[in-house]
């Protein structure tokens, strides 16, 4: 059974991690991050949280967060395929933020997934 508590907490975690990820991307003064890319990062991480909240994949919570984080990072990574460091970093940060979102949602707030 899908719970509103899980969806809301996971989405808010994704939004928070989107803000953090946008801030991290904007720290390099040599390469300015455009407004469109900042919004892409923010929406992508928020979508990751929402997807974690509504997903009912039957797998361990930590693996669920890593898989969803990886999958939802694909659209964000495609435009930067020519920059290997940013391309890999996008997936790594997606998996870390996915794991943290799932950890906070499932363990801290006890909002377990539907089929676990």
C-alpha positions as a Markdown table, in Angstrom:
| # | Residue | x | y | z |
|---|---|---|---|---|
| 1 | Unk | 0.0 | 0.0 | 0.0 |
| 2 | Unk | 1.3 | 3.4 | -1.1 |
| 3 | Unk | 1.5 | 5.8 | 1.8 |
| 4 | Unk | 1.4 | 9.6 | 1.6 |
| 5 | Unk | 3.9 | 9.9 | 4.4 |
| 6 | Unk | 6.5 | 8.0 | 2.3 |
| 7 | Unk | 5.9 | 10.0 | -0.9 |
| 8 | Unk | 6.1 | 13.3 | 0.9 |
| 9 | Unk | 9.2 | 12.5 | 2.9 |
| 10 | Unk | 11.1 | 11.0 | -0.1 |
| 11 | Unk | 10.1 | 13.9 | -2.3 |
| 12 | Unk | 11.2 | 16.5 | 0.3 |
| 13 | Unk | 14.5 | 14.6 | 0.6 |
| 14 | Unk | 14.9 | 14.7 | -3.1 |
| 15 | Unk | 14.2 | 18.5 | -3.1 |
| 16 | Unk | 16.7 | 19.0 | -0.3 |
| 17 | Unk | 19.4 | 17.0 | -2.1 |
| 18 | Unk | 18.6 | 18.9 | -5.3 |
| 19 | Unk | 19.4 | 22.1 | -3.6 |
| 20 | Unk | 22.6 | 20.6 | -2.2 |
| 21 | Unk | 23.6 | 19.2 | -5.6 |
| 22 | Unk | 22.9 | 22.6 | -7.3 |
| 23 | Unk | 25.0 | 24.3 | -4.7 |
| 24 | Unk | 27.9 | 21.9 | -5.2 |
| 25 | Unk | 27.6 | 22.3 | -9.0 |
| 26 | Unk | 27.8 | 26.1 | -8.6 |
| 27 | Unk | 31.0 | 26.2 | -6.5 |
| 28 | Unk | 33.5 | 26.3 | -9.4 |
| 29 | Unk | 34.0 | 29.9 | -10.3 |
| 30 | Unk | 35.7 | 29.0 | -13.6 |
| 31 | Unk | 32.6 | 27.4 | -15.1 |
| 32 | Unk | 29.4 | 29.1 | -14.4 |
| 33 | Unk | 26.3 | 26.9 | -14.2 |
| 34 | Unk | 23.3 | 28.3 | -16.2 |
| 35 | Unk | 19.9 | 28.8 | -14.7 |
| 36 | Unk | 18.5 | 26.0 | -16.9 |
| 37 | Unk | 21.1 | 23.5 | -15.7 |
| 38 | Unk | 20.4 | 24.5 | -12.1 |
| 39 | Unk | 16.7 | 23.8 | -12.6 |
| 40 | Unk | 17.5 | 20.5 | -14.3 |
| 41 | Unk | 19.5 | 19.4 | -11.4 |
| 42 | Unk | 16.9 | 20.5 | -8.9 |
| 43 | Unk | 14.0 | 18.8 | -10.8 |
| 44 | Unk | 16.0 | 15.7 | -11.4 |
| 45 | Unk | 16.8 | 15.1 | -7.7 |
| 46 | Unk | 13.2 | 16.0 | -6.7 |
| 47 | Unk | 12.0 | 13.5 | -9.3 |
| 48 | Unk | 14.4 | 10.9 | -7.8 |
| 49 | Unk | 12.8 | 11.4 | -4.4 |
| 50 | Unk | 9.3 | 11.2 | -5.7 |
| 51 | Unk | 10.2 | 8.0 | -7.7 |
| 52 | Unk | 11.6 | 6.5 | -4.5 |
| 53 | Unk | 8.5 | 7.4 | -2.7 |
| 54 | Unk | 6.1 | 5.8 | -5.2 |
| 55 | Unk | 8.2 | 2.8 | -6.2 |
| 56 | Unk | 7.2 | -0.6 | -5.2 |
| 57 | Unk | 10.2 | -2.6 | -6.4 |
| 58 | Unk | 10.8 | -5.6 | -4.2 |
| 59 | Unk | 14.4 | -5.2 | -3.1 |
| 60 | Unk | 16.3 | -4.2 | 0.0 |
| 61 | Unk | 15.9 | -0.5 | 0.9 |
| 62 | Unk | 19.5 | 0.4 | 0.3 |
| 63 | Unk | 19.7 | -1.3 | -3.1 |
| 64 | Unk | 16.4 | 0.4 | -4.0 |
| 65 | Unk | 17.8 | 3.8 | -3.3 |
| 66 | Unk | 21.0 | 3.2 | -5.2 |
| 67 | Unk | 19.1 | 1.8 | -8.3 |
| 68 | Unk | 16.6 | 4.6 | -8.4 |
| 69 | Unk | 19.3 | 7.2 | -7.9 |
| 70 | Unk | 21.3 | 5.7 | -10.8 |
| 71 | Unk | 18.3 | 5.5 | -13.1 |
| 72 | Unk | 17.0 | 9.0 | -12.5 |
| 73 | Unk | 20.5 | 10.4 | -13.1 |
| 74 | Unk | 20.5 | 9.2 | -16.7 |
| 75 | Unk | 18.7 | 12.2 | -18.2 |
| 76 | Unk | 21.0 | 14.6 | -16.3 |
| 77 | Unk | 24.1 | 12.7 | -17.4 |
| 78 | Unk | 23.4 | 12.6 | -21.2 |
| 79 | Unk | 24.2 | 16.3 | -21.9 |
| 80 | Unk | 27.6 | 16.0 | -20.2 |
| 81 | Unk | 28.8 | 12.8 | -21.8 |
| 82 | Unk | 31.8 | 14.6 | -23.3 |
| 83 | Unk | 33.0 | 15.5 | -19.8 |
| 84 | Unk | 33.9 | 12.2 | -18.2 |
| 85 | Unk | 34.4 | 13.6 | -14.7 |
| 86 | Unk | 31.0 | 15.3 | -14.6 |
| 87 | Unk | 29.4 | 12.3 | -16.3 |
| 88 | Unk | 30.6 | 9.8 | -13.7 |
| 89 | Unk | 30.1 | 12.3 | -10.9 |
| 90 | Unk | 26.4 | 12.7 | -11.9 |
| 91 | Unk | 25.8 | 8.9 | -11.5 |
| 92 | Unk | 27.8 | 8.6 | -8.3 |
| 93 | Unk | 26.0 | 11.5 | -6.6 |
| 94 | Unk | 22.7 | 10.2 | -7.8 |
| 95 | Unk | 23.4 | 6.8 | -6.2 |
| 96 | Unk | 24.6 | 8.5 | -3.0 |
| 97 | Unk | 21.5 | 10.8 | -2.8 |
| 98 | Unk | 19.2 | 7.9 | -3.6 |
| 99 | Unk | 20.7 | 5.9 | -0.8 |
| 100 | Unk | 20.4 | 8.8 | 1.6 |
| 101 | Unk | 16.8 | 9.5 | 0.6 |
| 102 | Unk | 15.9 | 5.8 | 1.1 |
| 103 | Unk | 17.8 | 5.8 | 4.4 |
| 104 | Unk | 16.0 | 8.8 | 5.8 |
| 105 | Unk | 12.6 | 7.7 | 4.5 |
| 106 | Unk | 12.7 | 4.1 | 5.5 |
| 107 | Unk | 14.9 | 4.0 | 8.6 |
| 108 | Unk | 14.6 | 7.4 | 10.1 |
| 109 | Unk | 10.9 | 8.1 | 9.5 |
| 110 | Unk | 9.9 | 4.4 | 9.3 |
| 111 | Unk | 7.9 | 5.0 | 6.1 |
| 112 | Unk | 8.6 | 1.6 | 4.5 |
| 113 | Unk | 8.0 | 0.7 | 0.9 |
| 114 | Unk | 4.8 | -1.1 | -0.1 |
| 115 | Unk | 6.2 | -4.5 | -0.7 |
| 116 | Unk | 9.1 | -4.7 | 1.7 |
